[in-house]
């Protein structure tokens, strides 16, 4: 018992130290970078405001959400706090400015996070299509994967093609260099990641998992995650030269050996440092590699941070 208490005290000290590291970094180095003062007047249509004739896919810093469809997961006040990563519906996330969605499903097409369940993926797609009908030039990256430990839904690739139809941007490596205007009226890059089913082929309406990469660091320590994100991003080529999307997740993960297991509580350890991360990318010479930037519990400032850098890239300032 004494050893366990000692371990918990040590872990709390570690977390406190790591939080101070990021707070000191923010205070000493600031959050300034090209476009940091930009605020979109309409987050629902921020891509349209940046001129679809000029904005190229490989210039965009895509605001994304982690475990996007978890706003109603589990049982409220009982299991939900341990798995909920977003407070907003898929539709409301898109209206708020998110443009990359991360959705995990099980064999019956219900959205899940580990063993906890929520609504059918039909709800996700209905929200996506509602948003698309209300906008004209907004592009979405929709990643749908079979959750670890679960079985692929039968014929799910065909289901996605039937549901999203002409909205789908077919796989083509040339997409990365195109402007939004050159891609329209197609609006959705859908990445399908099955566990065992056949992956989408080249030229398919769906994109395979190799076109959306990341390096997941499973930790609740904010400075550790921050520096891991910097390290792995620095190992990538510049976004303008890549033929895949690379995601950085500004998140930390509750750990079983720590008494704080609620996602919302640990999110606050790293969420305030999204702009610090972007600024550090410039300081360390890797800002040209930043592409998808995702978070738990997305808010307006996170979206603005990404859109501002995108604006600076379009204007040739970054």
C-alpha positions as CSV (number, residue, x, y, z in Angstrom):
1,X,0.0,0.0,0.0
2,X,2.8,2.4,0.9
3,X,4.6,1.7,-2.4
4,X,1.4,2.5,-4.3
5,X,0.9,5.8,-2.5
6,X,4.6,6.7,-3.1
7,X,4.1,5.9,-6.8
8,X,1.1,8.1,-7.1
9,X,2.9,11.0,-5.3
10,X,5.8,10.6,-7.8
11,X,3.4,10.6,-10.8
12,X,1.6,13.7,-9.6
13,X,5.0,15.4,-9.2
14,X,6.0,14.4,-12.7
15,X,2.8,15.8,-14.1
16,X,3.2,19.0,-12.2
17,X,6.7,19.3,-13.5
18,X,5.7,18.7,-17.1
19,X,2.9,21.2,-16.9
20,X,5.3,23.8,-15.7
21,X,7.7,23.0,-18.6
22,X,5.0,23.9,-21.1
23,X,3.9,26.9,-19.1
24,X,7.4,28.3,-19.0
25,X,7.9,27.6,-22.7
26,X,4.8,29.5,-23.5
27,X,5.8,32.4,-21.3
28,X,9.4,32.6,-22.6
29,X,8.9,31.9,-26.3
30,X,5.4,33.1,-26.8
31,X,2.8,32.0,-29.4
32,X,3.6,34.3,-32.3
33,X,3.9,32.9,-35.8
34,X,2.8,34.0,-39.3
35,X,-1.0,34.3,-39.3
36,X,-1.5,34.0,-35.5
37,X,-3.6,37.2,-35.5
38,X,-6.0,36.0,-38.1
39,X,-9.6,35.2,-37.1
40,X,-12.0,33.8,-39.7
41,X,-15.3,35.8,-39.8
42,X,-17.2,32.6,-40.5
43,X,-15.7,29.4,-39.3
44,X,-18.4,27.4,-41.0
45,X,-17.0,28.6,-44.4
46,X,-13.4,29.4,-43.6
47,X,-12.0,27.6,-46.7
48,X,-14.3,29.6,-48.9
49,X,-13.0,32.8,-47.3
50,X,-9.4,31.9,-48.2
51,X,-10.2,31.7,-51.9
52,X,-10.7,28.2,-53.3
53,X,-9.0,29.3,-56.6
54,X,-5.7,29.8,-54.7
55,X,-5.9,27.4,-51.7
56,X,-4.1,24.1,-52.4
57,X,-4.7,20.9,-50.5
58,X,-1.1,20.7,-49.5
59,X,-1.2,24.3,-48.0
60,X,-3.9,23.6,-45.6
61,X,-3.4,23.2,-41.8
62,X,-6.4,21.0,-41.2
63,X,-8.1,21.4,-37.7
64,X,-9.1,17.9,-36.7
65,X,-10.8,16.2,-33.8
66,X,-9.7,13.0,-32.1
67,X,-12.3,10.3,-31.5
68,X,-14.8,12.6,-33.1
69,X,-18.0,10.8,-32.6
70,X,-17.9,10.4,-28.8
71,X,-20.1,13.2,-27.7
72,X,-22.8,10.7,-26.5
73,X,-20.7,7.7,-25.8
74,X,-21.3,5.4,-22.8
75,X,-23.5,6.3,-19.9
76,X,-23.7,9.9,-18.8
77,X,-21.8,10.6,-15.5
78,X,-20.8,7.0,-15.2
79,X,-18.7,5.6,-18.2
80,X,-18.9,8.7,-20.5
81,X,-16.2,10.7,-18.7
82,X,-13.7,8.0,-19.4
83,X,-14.2,7.9,-23.2
84,X,-15.8,11.2,-24.3
85,X,-13.3,13.2,-26.3
86,X,-15.7,15.7,-27.9
87,X,-18.6,17.6,-26.5
88,X,-20.0,18.6,-29.9
89,X,-21.9,16.6,-32.5
90,X,-20.2,15.9,-35.8
91,X,-22.3,18.6,-37.5
92,X,-21.4,21.2,-34.8
93,X,-17.7,20.3,-35.0
94,X,-17.8,21.0,-38.8
95,X,-19.7,24.2,-38.3
96,X,-17.1,25.2,-35.7
97,X,-14.4,24.7,-38.3
98,X,-13.1,21.2,-37.9
99,X,-12.2,19.6,-41.2
100,X,-10.7,16.2,-40.2
101,X,-12.8,13.6,-38.4
102,X,-11.7,10.4,-36.7
103,X,-14.4,7.8,-36.3
104,X,-14.1,4.3,-34.9
105,X,-16.7,1.6,-35.5
106,X,-17.5,-2.0,-34.7
107,X,-19.1,-4.8,-36.7
108,X,-22.7,-3.6,-36.4
109,X,-21.7,-0.1,-37.7
110,X,-22.0,1.5,-34.3
111,X,-19.4,4.0,-33.2
112,X,-17.3,2.8,-30.3
113,X,-14.3,3.8,-28.2
114,X,-12.8,0.6,-26.9
115,X,-15.7,-1.4,-25.3
116,X,-18.0,1.6,-25.0
117,X,-20.7,2.3,-27.6
118,X,-22.7,5.2,-29.0
119,X,-24.9,5.9,-32.0
120,X,-24.7,4.3,-35.5
121,X,-22.3,5.6,-38.1
122,X,-25.4,6.6,-40.0
123,X,-25.7,9.6,-37.6
124,X,-22.1,10.6,-38.5
125,X,-22.7,10.5,-42.2
126,X,-26.1,12.3,-41.9
127,X,-24.3,15.1,-40.1
128,X,-21.5,15.2,-42.7
129,X,-24.0,15.4,-45.5
130,X,-26.1,18.1,-43.8
131,X,-23.0,20.2,-43.5
132,X,-22.0,19.7,-47.1
133,X,-25.5,20.7,-48.3
134,X,-25.2,24.0,-46.4
135,X,-21.7,24.9,-47.7
136,X,-20.1,25.1,-51.1
137,X,-16.3,24.9,-50.9
138,X,-15.4,23.2,-47.6
139,X,-13.4,20.0,-48.0
140,X,-13.5,17.3,-45.3
141,X,-11.1,14.4,-44.5
142,X,-13.2,11.7,-43.0
143,X,-11.2,8.8,-41.5
144,X,-13.3,5.8,-40.5
145,X,-11.6,2.8,-39.0
146,X,-12.6,-0.5,-37.4
147,X,-11.7,-0.2,-33.7
148,X,-8.9,-2.4,-32.4
149,X,-10.3,-5.7,-31.1
150,X,-13.4,-5.5,-33.3
151,X,-14.5,-7.1,-36.6
152,X,-15.0,-5.1,-39.8
153,X,-18.6,-4.4,-40.7
154,X,-19.7,-6.5,-43.7
155,X,-19.4,-4.7,-47.1
156,X,-18.6,-1.4,-45.3
157,X,-16.6,0.0,-48.2
158,X,-19.6,-0.3,-50.5
159,X,-21.8,1.2,-47.8
160,X,-19.5,4.3,-47.7
161,X,-19.6,4.7,-51.4
162,X,-23.3,4.4,-51.5
163,X,-23.8,6.9,-48.7
164,X,-21.3,9.6,-49.8
165,X,-21.6,9.1,-53.6
166,X,-20.6,12.0,-55.7
167,X,-19.2,13.8,-52.7
168,X,-16.2,11.4,-52.6
169,X,-12.9,12.7,-53.9
170,X,-11.4,9.6,-55.6
171,X,-7.9,8.6,-54.6
172,X,-5.3,10.3,-56.8
173,X,-1.8,11.5,-55.8
174,X,-2.3,14.6,-57.8
175,X,-5.0,15.8,-55.4
176,X,-2.4,17.1,-53.0
177,X,-1.2,19.7,-55.5
178,X,-4.7,20.8,-56.6
179,X,-6.6,23.8,-55.5
180,X,-10.0,23.4,-53.8
181,X,-11.6,24.9,-56.9
182,X,-10.0,22.2,-59.1
183,X,-11.5,19.4,-56.8
184,X,-15.0,20.8,-56.5
185,X,-17.8,19.7,-56.6
186,X,-16.3,16.7,-54.8
187,X,-15.9,17.4,-51.2
188,X,-14.8,14.4,-49.0
189,X,-11.5,12.5,-48.8
190,X,-12.7,9.3,-47.1
191,X,-10.0,7.2,-45.6
192,X,-11.2,3.6,-44.8
193,X,-9.0,1.6,-42.4
194,X,-10.4,-1.9,-41.9
195,X,-8.8,-4.5,-39.6
196,X,-8.9,-7.5,-42.0
197,X,-11.0,-6.5,-45.1
198,X,-9.3,-5.5,-48.3
199,X,-7.9,-2.0,-48.3
200,X,-9.1,0.5,-50.9
201,X,-7.1,0.2,-54.2
202,X,-5.4,3.0,-56.1
203,X,-7.9,5.1,-57.9
204,X,-10.8,3.9,-55.7
205,X,-13.4,6.3,-54.3
206,X,-12.0,5.6,-50.9
207,X,-8.4,6.1,-49.7
208,X,-6.3,3.5,-47.9
209,X,-4.7,3.9,-44.5
210,X,-1.3,4.7,-45.9
211,X,-2.5,8.1,-46.9
212,X,-3.2,9.3,-43.4
213,X,-0.3,8.7,-41.1
214,X,0.6,9.6,-37.5
215,X,2.8,8.6,-34.6
216,X,0.7,7.9,-31.5
217,X,2.4,8.4,-28.1
218,X,0.3,6.9,-25.3
219,X,1.0,9.2,-22.4
220,X,-0.7,11.5,-20.0
221,X,2.4,13.7,-19.6
222,X,2.0,16.9,-21.5
223,X,5.6,17.9,-22.2
224,X,6.5,14.3,-23.1
225,X,3.7,14.3,-25.7
226,X,4.5,17.8,-26.9
227,X,8.2,16.9,-27.6
228,X,7.3,13.5,-29.1
229,X,5.0,15.4,-31.5
230,X,7.8,17.8,-32.4
231,X,10.2,14.8,-32.9
232,X,8.0,12.8,-35.2
233,X,6.8,15.8,-37.2
234,X,10.5,16.7,-37.8
235,X,11.0,13.3,-39.4
236,X,8.5,14.0,-42.1
237,X,9.1,15.7,-45.5
238,X,7.6,19.2,-46.1
239,X,3.8,19.0,-46.7
240,X,4.1,20.4,-50.2
241,X,6.3,17.4,-51.2
242,X,4.3,14.6,-49.5
243,X,1.8,12.3,-51.1
244,X,0.1,11.5,-47.8
245,X,-1.5,13.4,-44.9
246,X,0.4,13.5,-41.6
247,X,-1.5,14.1,-38.4
248,X,-0.2,15.6,-35.1
249,X,-2.6,15.1,-32.2
250,X,-2.4,17.7,-29.4
251,X,-3.8,15.3,-26.9
252,X,-2.8,13.3,-23.9
253,X,-4.3,10.0,-22.8
254,X,-5.5,9.0,-19.3
255,X,-3.4,6.1,-17.9
256,X,-4.7,3.2,-15.8
257,X,-2.1,3.7,-13.1
258,X,-3.1,7.3,-12.5
259,X,-6.1,8.3,-10.4
260,X,-7.2,10.9,-13.0
261,X,-8.9,8.9,-15.7
262,X,-11.4,11.4,-17.2
263,X,-10.4,12.6,-20.6
264,X,-11.6,16.2,-20.0
265,X,-9.4,16.5,-16.9
266,X,-6.2,15.4,-18.6
267,X,-7.0,17.4,-21.9
268,X,-6.4,20.6,-20.0
269,X,-2.7,19.7,-19.5
270,X,-1.9,20.2,-23.2
271,X,-4.8,21.9,-24.9
272,X,-3.7,25.4,-24.0
273,X,-0.4,24.9,-25.8
274,X,-1.6,24.4,-29.4
275,X,-0.4,27.8,-30.5
276,X,2.8,27.3,-28.6
277,X,3.3,24.1,-30.6
278,X,2.8,25.9,-33.9
279,X,5.2,28.7,-32.8
280,X,7.8,26.0,-31.8
281,X,7.5,24.4,-35.2
282,X,8.7,27.7,-36.7
283,X,11.4,28.1,-34.0
284,X,12.7,24.6,-34.8
285,X,12.4,24.9,-38.6
286,X,9.7,22.3,-39.2
287,X,6.6,24.5,-39.7
288,X,6.4,23.5,-43.4
289,X,5.7,19.9,-42.3
290,X,2.6,20.7,-40.2
291,X,-0.6,19.6,-41.9
292,X,-3.3,17.9,-39.8
293,X,-3.5,19.2,-36.2
294,X,-6.1,17.4,-34.0
295,X,-7.4,17.9,-30.5
296,X,-9.9,16.7,-27.9
297,X,-12.8,19.0,-27.1
298,X,-12.2,21.3,-30.0
299,X,-12.8,25.0,-29.5
300,X,-12.7,28.3,-31.5
301,X,-9.2,29.2,-30.7
302,X,-7.8,25.9,-31.9
303,X,-9.6,26.3,-35.2
304,X,-8.4,29.9,-35.5
305,X,-4.8,28.8,-34.8
306,X,-4.9,26.4,-37.8
307,X,-6.8,28.7,-40.1
308,X,-4.4,31.6,-39.4
309,X,-1.4,29.6,-40.5
310,X,-3.2,28.4,-43.5
311,X,-4.0,32.0,-44.4
312,X,-0.4,32.9,-44.1
313,X,0.7,30.1,-46.4
314,X,-1.8,31.2,-49.1
315,X,-0.4,34.7,-48.8
316,X,3.2,33.5,-49.1
317,X,4.0,34.6,-45.5
318,X,4.8,31.1,-44.2
